[in-house]
Amino acid sequence: MKKDLLKRVGMLTAATAACTAGVFGALAMNGLRYMRPTADNWWLLPWVEPAARIEQSVMDFQDSSAPSYTITGYDAQNREIWSSTTFGRLTSVGSSRHVYTGNTEAQYNWGEGQPAVVWQYDEQGRLIREEIPGEAVTNFFYHGNETKPYLEKSYNGQNVQLLQKTTETDSSTGNTITLCMWYEEDGTFQMRVRFTEDAHGNTIKREITDADGGTETYVNRWMYDDAARTATCVNGESGTTEKYWYDEQGRWIKNAYSFSEDVFPREITTTYTDVTR
């Protein structure tokens, strides 16, 4: 009787494995209709959906951490419509999809029937509202035809304000000054942070004032080489020195950093490949 039970368990296990392999194979064959397989994406084939363009990105952390592998599908308007990521090969897949309806965009995470985030845009394509259902809503306000908001306000589900952000440009320096006021869930003031960004959009100064009046200031020093498409930052808060390399589309493809007390450098590289079939 014990042998019969073990035999049945073995047969059931084998049948389950065969069924799983069959489903994987069927879905992978469908994925082959849209994506060109490579050594860095073939296990993601079952998650591939129709798309006008599919891009693969591999982020290598240059240490013991497993690389991350991502495939992203775009529609004819070059908007993201789905994405799947794994950290390492043959591991669990995290995926999402984007649905566009009129001036609204909704992001759904895998297995969830309700959107994780909903964005609303005006006729000029500017973001005017962001909602995390059940958690928070942020409204964005603009001056005239400007493309960047001068004011953002966030509220929780009880309509209590959590954040107010105002942004202005210093005409004498070209720097952008952003003042953020953060509040607790009950509306109690938490902290004020003033960010100063340079013309490249990087933070060069951060000033923090907490609820008790305590202050902290951090200064970052940025250096640029536009010809080589690189940027280097000496971070005044963490003590790190970071260098970024960018491609012709402005995406960073390499990040090297080291800590002031540690001469051992770390590197992260990202490789982008068009894998549209």
Secondary structure, DSSP 4 states (H G I P E B T S, - for coil): -HHHHHHHHHHHHHHHHHHHHHHHHHHHHHHTTTB---TTTGGGGGG----SEEEEEEEE-SSSSPPEEEEEEE-TTS-EEEEEEEESTTSPPEEEEEEEETTEEEEEETT-SS-SEEEEE-TTS-EEEEEETTTEEEEEE-STT-SS-SEEEEEETTS-EEEEEEEEE-TTT--EEEEEEEE-TTS-EEEEEEEEE-TTS-EEEEEEEETTS-EEEEE-EEEEETTTTEEEEE-TTT-EEEEEEE-TTS-EEEEEEEETTEEEEEEEEEEEEE-B-
